[in-house]
């Protein structure tokens, strides 16, 4: 029996640079179209070029306070709505931009980091690795050091910052489907202490966060696993749902509305139906953690 995709209430998204820019741009777009103006009309009204308006409305660029005031004036936005736009535009403060530039995470993946924190639901499928949101600090350190990464401390700090969503109340519904090989590769491919720490970390997340699940796709599952992908749902008109796949150098995103998005949903439901239940998966992790703790491993 396929489980429902949404079981938790939609939470209010916290501020983030890209999220706030997207919401600001979306509202400016709505006001512009309501006034019957084109992007060229608005650009002429505030004294800039059309591409700048396109970037603002798409959330790809911020807005200087003085430009926002001219937009408010041209579009004749009421005072209460204008104040909301100004609040959203605070994410474009120079200090926020400086913090973004200091990040070590690749630029192409930062949209996901910011959108994760605003998500109402995170549905992650991983076939051969432990996803970043589930990694323990000990495991992170081992992975970064083994691959000879620079600024390991910064990398760990940024990855741990992603996991703050587990501290939100209510948090997003987060379901992580892992193929059995993820666990076996962890156990047989790393030190016993690291594997034990990672398994216990995932167990702790599931046991202490009722909105989080780790579901195991067993070896004998009647499902053909797809490549790794994640679906983010928001339940907010300014933040459209999307699915994504990542590699070492790029991100492929598919927003709701494209035909391919439905295929991700179908794959998710089919694979979820073939996984162990929440309790069975938790027991599976505990059994492997117990094996790691024995000297005979």
VMD Tcl script that draws the C-alpha trace (Angstrom):
set ca {
  {0.00 0.00 0.00}
  {1.47 3.34 -1.05}
  {1.82 5.82 1.80}
  {0.60 9.41 1.40}
  {3.24 11.84 0.26}
  {2.24 14.57 2.71}
  {1.47 13.79 6.36}
  {2.69 16.90 8.18}
  {1.34 20.46 8.22}
  {2.97 23.04 5.99}
  {5.41 25.13 7.97}
  {6.22 28.77 7.41}
  {9.51 29.10 5.47}
  {12.34 30.81 7.36}
  {14.23 33.65 5.65}
  {17.03 32.79 3.22}
  {18.69 34.80 0.49}
  {17.45 32.90 -2.56}
  {14.04 32.15 -1.06}
  {13.41 35.78 -0.17}
  {14.58 36.95 -3.58}
  {12.26 34.47 -5.27}
  {9.28 35.57 -3.21}
  {10.09 39.23 -3.82}
  {10.46 38.68 -7.55}
  {7.24 36.69 -7.74}
  {5.27 39.47 -6.06}
  {6.78 42.16 -8.27}
  {5.82 40.05 -11.29}
  {2.23 39.79 -10.05}
  {1.95 43.52 -9.47}
  {3.47 44.30 -12.87}
  {1.08 42.02 -14.74}
  {-1.85 43.34 -12.68}
  {-0.96 46.85 -13.88}
  {-0.77 45.67 -17.48}
  {2.90 46.55 -17.89}
  {5.69 44.69 -19.67}
  {9.19 44.19 -18.29}
  {10.35 46.88 -20.71}
  {7.72 49.29 -19.36}
  {8.85 48.70 -15.79}
  {12.52 48.98 -16.76}
  {11.87 52.31 -18.47}
  {9.95 53.49 -15.42}
  {12.80 52.90 -12.99}
  {15.63 53.71 -15.40}
  {17.24 50.36 -16.13}
  {17.32 47.69 -18.85}
  {14.77 44.87 -19.31}
  {17.23 42.04 -18.42}
  {17.58 43.50 -14.92}
  {13.81 43.28 -14.38}
  {13.84 39.71 -15.69}
  {16.54 38.74 -13.18}
  {14.71 40.44 -10.30}
  {11.40 38.75 -11.11}
  {13.04 35.33 -11.46}
  {14.86 35.70 -8.14}
  {18.28 35.52 -9.77}
  {19.27 39.03 -8.69}
  {18.62 41.20 -5.70}
  {17.13 44.69 -5.67}
  {18.76 47.79 -4.27}
  {16.49 49.62 -1.82}
  {16.32 52.68 -4.07}
  {15.33 50.53 -7.07}
  {12.63 48.83 -5.02}
  {11.20 52.21 -4.05}
  {10.99 53.21 -7.70}
  {9.29 49.88 -8.50}
  {6.76 50.53 -5.73}
  {6.11 53.97 -7.15}
  {5.76 52.87 -10.79}
  {3.49 49.94 -9.94}
  {1.49 52.01 -7.44}
  {1.79 49.30 -4.80}
  {-0.29 50.01 -1.65}
  {1.68 50.87 1.54}
  {1.00 47.58 3.38}
  {2.08 45.49 0.39}
  {5.09 47.73 -0.19}
  {6.21 47.13 3.41}
  {6.08 43.38 2.77}
  {8.31 43.82 -0.28}
  {10.78 45.87 1.76}
  {10.89 43.12 4.40}
  {11.62 40.49 1.76}
  {14.31 42.73 0.27}
  {16.26 42.80 3.53}
  {17.75 39.47 2.47}
  {19.64 41.49 -0.14}
  {21.52 43.35 2.58}
  {25.30 43.57 1.89}
  {26.08 41.42 4.95}
  {23.90 38.61 3.56}
  {25.65 38.82 0.22}
  {29.09 38.72 1.87}
  {28.12 35.61 3.83}
  {27.00 33.95 0.61}
  {30.32 34.74 -1.09}
  {32.26 33.13 1.80}
  {30.48 29.82 1.34}
  {32.56 26.93 0.08}
  {29.55 25.05 -1.33}
  {29.51 25.38 -5.15}
  {27.32 28.17 -6.47}
  {25.25 25.75 -8.52}
  {24.13 23.86 -5.39}
  {23.32 26.83 -3.15}
  {19.77 27.12 -4.44}
  {19.08 23.66 -3.03}
  {20.63 24.52 0.35}
  {18.42 27.57 0.70}
  {15.26 25.94 -0.62}
  {15.71 22.95 1.70}
  {15.27 25.18 4.72}
  {11.93 26.41 3.35}
  {10.59 23.01 2.30}
  {7.47 21.46 3.76}
  {8.52 18.05 2.46}
  {11.84 16.51 1.40}
  {11.70 13.20 -0.45}
  {15.18 11.82 -1.11}
  {16.17 8.65 -2.95}
  {19.79 7.51 -2.76}
  {21.05 4.29 -4.27}
  {24.68 4.06 -3.16}
  {25.61 6.73 -0.63}
  {24.52 8.38 2.60}
  {22.96 11.78 1.74}
  {24.41 14.92 3.31}
  {21.34 15.62 5.44}
  {21.82 12.26 7.21}
  {25.59 12.33 7.69}
  {27.14 12.40 11.14}
  {29.98 14.83 11.82}
  {32.47 11.98 12.22}
  {31.42 10.53 8.86}
  {31.64 13.94 7.18}
  {35.18 14.45 8.44}
  {36.24 11.03 7.21}
  {34.75 11.59 3.76}
  {36.27 15.04 3.26}
  {39.68 13.97 4.52}
  {39.71 10.82 2.39}
  {39.03 12.88 -0.74}
  {41.72 15.41 0.30}
  {39.31 18.34 0.35}
  {40.48 21.78 1.43}
  {38.81 23.78 4.23}
  {37.41 20.65 5.82}
  {36.19 22.53 8.90}
  {34.19 24.94 6.73}
  {32.73 22.10 4.70}
  {31.59 20.29 7.83}
  {30.10 23.50 9.26}
  {28.10 24.16 6.11}
  {26.84 20.59 5.92}
  {25.82 20.67 9.58}
  {24.01 23.94 8.92}
  {21.85 22.06 6.40}
  {20.75 19.75 9.20}
  {19.25 22.58 11.24}
  {15.96 21.87 9.53}
  {15.66 18.89 11.90}
  {15.53 21.38 14.79}
  {12.55 23.30 13.35}
  {9.16 22.87 15.00}
  {7.32 21.69 13.14}
  {10.01 20.49 10.78}
  {9.50 19.42 7.20}
  {8.44 15.86 6.52}
  {11.74 14.29 5.46}
  {11.80 10.80 3.99}
  {15.12 9.27 2.94}
  {14.94 6.10 0.86}
  {18.22 4.21 0.86}
  {19.00 1.07 -1.07}
  {20.42 -1.73 1.10}
  {23.79 -1.26 -0.66}
  {24.17 2.17 1.00}
  {24.33 0.50 4.40}
  {26.47 -2.43 3.29}
  {28.94 -0.11 1.57}
  {29.11 1.97 4.74}
  {29.71 -1.06 6.96}
  {32.21 -2.89 4.79}
  {33.91 0.15 3.25}
  {34.74 2.26 6.31}
  {36.20 1.83 9.78}
  {33.92 0.16 12.29}
  {33.90 3.25 14.52}
  {32.84 5.50 11.63}
  {30.17 3.11 10.41}
  {28.78 2.68 13.92}
  {28.69 6.42 14.49}
  {26.88 7.00 11.18}
  {24.31 4.26 11.79}
  {23.63 5.47 15.31}
  {23.28 9.01 13.98}
  {20.55 7.94 11.51}
  {18.81 5.91 14.23}
  {18.84 8.94 16.51}
  {17.34 11.19 13.83}
  {14.46 8.78 13.23}
  {13.80 8.17 16.92}
  {13.89 11.82 17.98}
  {12.19 13.47 14.98}
  {8.70 12.09 14.27}
  {8.62 13.86 10.91}
  {11.81 12.12 9.69}
  {12.05 8.64 8.21}
  {14.78 6.44 6.79}
  {13.29 3.74 4.59}
  {15.38 0.83 3.30}
  {14.86 -0.69 -0.14}
  {15.84 -4.34 0.54}
  {17.90 -6.60 -1.68}
  {14.85 -8.60 -2.81}
  {12.63 -5.56 -3.53}
  {10.46 -5.82 -6.62}
  {11.48 -2.37 -7.87}
  {14.06 -1.10 -10.32}
  {15.94 1.73 -8.58}
  {16.35 4.98 -10.49}
  {19.32 7.32 -10.30}
  {19.54 9.42 -7.15}
  {17.00 12.25 -6.99}
  {15.21 14.47 -4.51}
  {11.79 16.11 -4.58}
  {11.23 19.33 -2.64}
  {7.67 20.45 -1.86}
  {6.78 23.82 -0.36}
  {3.03 24.40 -0.24}
  {3.61 28.11 -0.88}
  {2.50 29.95 -4.05}
  {5.80 31.84 -4.29}
  {7.89 28.66 -4.07}
  {7.11 26.07 -6.75}
  {7.88 22.41 -6.05}
  {10.77 20.88 -7.97}
  {12.84 17.73 -8.31}
  {16.60 17.67 -8.75}
  {19.54 15.42 -9.48}
  {23.12 16.37 -8.71}
  {26.56 15.40 -9.91}
  {29.98 16.67 -8.87}
  {29.78 19.63 -11.23}
  {26.16 20.48 -11.96}
  {22.56 20.37 -10.85}
  {19.57 19.26 -12.94}
  {16.30 20.76 -11.74}
  {12.80 19.93 -12.96}
  {10.03 22.24 -11.70}
  {6.44 21.18 -11.21}
  {4.59 21.77 -14.44}
  {7.11 19.99 -16.63}
  {6.19 16.49 -17.78}
  {9.36 15.05 -16.25}
  {8.30 16.13 -12.75}
  {5.43 13.64 -12.77}
  {7.88 10.86 -13.63}
  {9.87 11.62 -10.48}
  {6.69 11.40 -8.41}
  {5.76 8.09 -10.03}
  {9.24 6.67 -9.38}
  {9.10 7.82 -5.78}
  {5.74 6.19 -5.11}
  {6.75 2.93 -6.81}
  {9.99 2.63 -4.85}
  {8.44 3.71 -1.56}
  {5.87 0.92 -1.89}
  {8.74 -1.58 -2.14}
  {10.67 -0.38 0.91}
  {10.60 -1.75 4.42}
  {8.20 0.06 6.74}
  {9.45 2.85 8.99}
  {9.76 0.49 11.96}
  {11.27 -2.33 9.90}
  {13.84 0.05 8.44}
  {14.73 1.33 11.90}
  {15.24 -2.24 13.08}
  {17.40 -2.91 10.00}
  {19.68 0.00 10.93}
  {19.89 -1.18 14.54}
  {20.88 -4.69 13.48}
  {23.69 -3.38 11.31}
  {24.83 -1.03 14.08}
  {24.99 -4.02 16.41}
  {27.09 -5.95 13.91}
  {29.52 -3.04 13.62}
  {29.95 -2.94 17.35}
  {31.07 -6.58 17.56}
  {34.81 -7.38 17.39}
  {34.14 -10.19 14.91}
  {33.35 -7.78 12.09}
}
mol new
graphics top color blue
foreach p $ca { graphics top sphere $p radius 0.5 }
foreach p [lrange $ca 0 end-1] q [lrange $ca 1 end] { graphics top cylinder $p $q radius 0.2 }
display resetview
